[in-house]
Amino acid sequence: MAMKFVALLAIVLLFVLVQETKVTNGAVNCNPLQLSPCANAITSSTTPSAICCSKLKEQRPCLCKYMKDPRLQKMISSPNAKKVATTCGSPFPRC
């Protein structure tokens, strides 16, 4: 039950922050809410879904920006987030 609460909290946090973090980076729309399909995999160490991996690869150019945002940093730079990225074949960029 605690994991479901954490996942829900993460999704709500991403939703709230999206209004301030939306930025166009070339052809990529940097929007942390796009990573919400990964919330369960990040918070509970489950295998990421195909949708999660697709969104993670799409948002990869934005990850450094997300990691610099103090409100997103804890989730984006967590060990589980890095495991999800590696599992998806899209390791985090060096920022």
C-alpha positions in Angstrom: 0.0 0.0 0.0 2.9 2.4 0.8 4.3 1.8 -2.7 1.0 2.7 -4.4 0.9 5.9 -2.3 4.5 6.8 -3.4 3.7 6.1 -7.0 0.6 8.2 -6.8 2.5 11.0 -5.1 5.2 10.9 -7.8 2.6 11.2 -10.5 0.9 14.1 -8.7 4.2 15.8 -8.2 5.1 15.4 -11.9 1.7 16.7 -12.9 2.0 19.8 -10.7 5.6 20.5 -11.9 4.7 20.1 -15.6 3.3 23.7 -15.8 6.7 25.2 -14.9 9.0 22.7 -16.6 7.5 22.6 -20.1 10.2 23.7 -22.5 10.8 22.9 -26.1 14.2 21.4 -26.7 14.5 21.1 -30.5 11.9 18.6 -31.6 11.5 17.2 -28.0 8.8 18.7 -25.8 10.5 18.5 -22.3 7.6 17.5 -20.1 8.3 15.4 -17.0 4.7 14.3 -17.0 5.6 12.2 -20.0 7.6 10.0 -17.6 4.6 9.1 -15.5 4.4 5.6 -17.1 7.8 5.0 -15.4 6.6 6.0 -11.9 5.7 2.5 -10.8 9.0 1.0 -12.1 11.0 3.7 -10.4 9.2 3.5 -7.0 8.8 -0.3 -6.8 11.7 -1.7 -8.8 9.4 -3.5 -11.2 10.3 -4.1 -14.8 9.5 -1.0 -16.9 6.8 -1.2 -19.5 7.4 -0.7 -23.2 5.5 2.6 -22.9 7.8 3.7 -20.1 10.9 2.8 -22.1 9.6 4.7 -25.2 8.8 7.8 -23.1 12.2 7.6 -21.4 14.0 7.5 -24.7 11.9 10.4 -26.0 12.6 12.5 -22.9 16.3 11.6 -22.7 17.5 15.0 -24.1 15.6 16.6 -21.2 17.0 14.5 -18.3 19.9 16.8 -17.4 17.4 19.7 -17.2 15.2 17.6 -14.9 18.1 16.6 -12.7 19.0 20.2 -12.2 15.5 21.0 -11.0 15.5 20.5 -7.2 11.8 19.4 -7.3 12.5 16.6 -9.7 16.1 15.8 -8.9 15.4 13.2 -6.1 13.2 11.1 -8.3 15.1 11.4 -11.6 18.6 10.8 -10.1 17.5 7.9 -7.9 19.2 4.5 -8.2 15.9 2.9 -9.4 15.5 5.6 -12.1 18.9 4.8 -13.4 18.1 1.0 -13.3 15.0 1.7 -15.3 17.0 3.7 -17.9 19.6 0.9 -18.2 16.9 -1.7 -18.5 15.3 0.3 -21.3 18.6 0.6 -23.1 18.7 4.4 -22.6 21.4 5.1 -19.9 21.3 8.6 -18.4 23.4 11.2 -20.1 26.4 12.7 -18.4 25.4 16.1 -17.2 
